[in-house]
């Protein structure tokens, strides 16, 4: 007697379809699970047998063998409980009618079905494998219901799942709850006094997905402005919501109050974070802060306080836009397409550029701090901005005149520039100006004669590296997009050059 039940497993945030084959044959009573199952799955036999009996069903007294297909790939997760239990309970019955139905869920000893992590990426891979109906814990139904072409059947007990599997009841498909519109964030750039030049730079960064490094004295508004960046970014598309929600599902950060991620993430890890916490990893690799900020903003406040090795580990994932983790069970990839925003003080005490305060740092401390801020990691950030403190004149001007740019005004400019980039890069594999490589820069960053002459002069005078040269071209392309220009003119290059200065020479 053989049954086949469909389910899936996770590798990182990618799901892979799995068939649970259950066979009953003569021999000493036993329950074996084969097919590279992890400890959680191997322990399932200790949960499933009492759960079946406590629900009033008989457990076979012969030898039961469960094979997880494909046998050569590792499997993990307590969500295998439900398909294994159904495989055992349906021995002797025809399961051909279930080939387009999949099952996920953790089973307790009394037969209750509990929620599991990673439901959305599991559901996506099952849909891709041809599954039409998905039976899962009721507490995971809202999360999976974002998939518009997959029938979701929530269950709370093993009995309900058996009734659906045996065709006694079809189950009521779950209808996604009507959610209100995205709540308006309380953060708005109209609340920022002064700093109009920095807000202009942030608009450019958001329009082209360029990384931003802000260096300034404590209290100058760096963190305040960084927290408001999501308010000017485009809304998430349907596919982006699926992608981000899948990451948060694997990380176990979804709940009944937030079953689907509707807004762009903003992650601000503390400077004591470890490399694993930032990039992801562990015995069972899970996404770190970098991947949790995917499609949103990763804000590193007080860069000078982070461990140098942790910061250096970001260099390749930021450029490649993917975190590559190698384990014995195989390679795991976590996406890391983020807008990187970094803030730092000019020195350890923060008073180096303050005319009214005295810097207490030694020359050795100053040099060490400067190396961390202007090292290889910072060189990979497109825009370097000096943030000056707000002056008395700024306050008087703010009281007497209209407020500066608001988030709505900045967002309007960002959306217009993003639309131009979307039209330009359609079908090319590029998403925005910040993602351009050398080939893309050559194809799409076309300069006027005057613009090319200015950039050549700057290359020699400023001693730019080729990386710096390419970053200026990408920023100039974004400035031109904000103005609706097809070619990069002299004034666009001139403004881009403002964001790759030697900040220390300006001080």
ABEGO torsion letter per residue (X at the ends): XBBBBBBBBBBEABBBBBBBBBBBBBEBBBBBBBGGBBAAAAAAAAAAAAAAAAAGBBBBABBBBBBBOBAABBBBEAAAAAAAAAAAAABGBBAAAAAABBBBEBBBAAGBBBBBBGAAAAAAAAAAAGBABBBBBAAAAAAAAABAABBBBBBABAAAAAAAAAGABAEBBBBBBBBBBBBBBABBAAABBEGAAAAAAAAAAAAAGBBBBBBBBBGAGAAAAAAAAAAABBBBBAAAAAAAAAAAAAAGABBAABABBABBBBBBBBAABBAAAAAEEEABBBBBAAAAABGBBBBBBGAAABBAAAAAAAAAAAAAGBBBBBBAAEBBBBBABBBBBBBBBABAAGAAABAABBBABBAAAAAAAAAAAABAAAAABABBBBBBBBBAAAAAAAAABBBBBBAAAAAAAAAAAAAAAAAAABGAGBABAAABBAAAAAAABBBBAAAAAAAAAAAAAAGBBAAAAAAAAAAAAAAAAAAGBABBBAAAAAAAAAAABBAAAAX
